[in-house]
Amino acid sequence: MQVKNFYSSIRTSFIVASLLLATLATAQQPQRHRLFNDNMPPGAIGQFRRDLRGPVQCQYQPVKITAEGTAKVSLAIGNMFQADTAEPVYAGFELGNVYRIRITEIPLFEGYEIYPTIELIDRVYPPAGQEVRFAIPIVISNDDMLHALRGNLVTRVIYLEDPSTALPIAETPGEQRDFDIQPHQDALDVADTLGRPVAIIRYGSRTPPSDPTYMNAFLMGCPYWLPLQSPRTEALTPEGQTAAIRTRHIPRDDVPTQVIPSTEQTRIARPYALPIDSGVVR
């Protein structure tokens, strides 16, 4: 019994000491007061970043908007949405503005529409001439569309991974890795610890107003965006033909042979091998 009590008393003393050290360490950590959070009004963070000046003003950051499944995407111009398309949409967005897009033909909910907003809060710095190739990817996933149809508010933060902490996992073209956080966590704070946040996507249940007078306010002022082309256009094979097959190289034989002039000194042929100064006249 004494041995058991002895060990029990030692274990209790270690637990109390560890709790005390943990309390002291927690009390010494400074309290952080973040300037931004994911509950701020759309456009507040982007406008603050744009007003700081630097290489973000008067810059159109290319984005690539893709909807999963059979869903289609449409952007607005002049308080009116353009034609829906199932192809990836390449556009240049300006920091500080909020762009509202329309998603139609949602899988299993073809008669419903959602209107998420996209806010750019930072830009990327790709090599010159390859801005569209390294556009910010924005993937409208099926899960987010279903949450929006149920009336839930979904906030997605896209961030550029930190190379020193990024997961060494190969990505599939057209897909975007994502993960959910707890309700008490701040999506912008979590993204800031993993990399550099560049965009915020907000899904909700808002629909266009019945009065056209309020359409401009619904479209967040309908800011201008720059249409861009896809960085690569795949070659189309005509119907009835197959793709070209690469064969081995066969040199041409109808090209005339090029005469290469000699670099040696020109020699004059003389009869009978007579020297030049022999004085013989024939």
Disulfide bonds with the S-S distance in Angstrom:
none
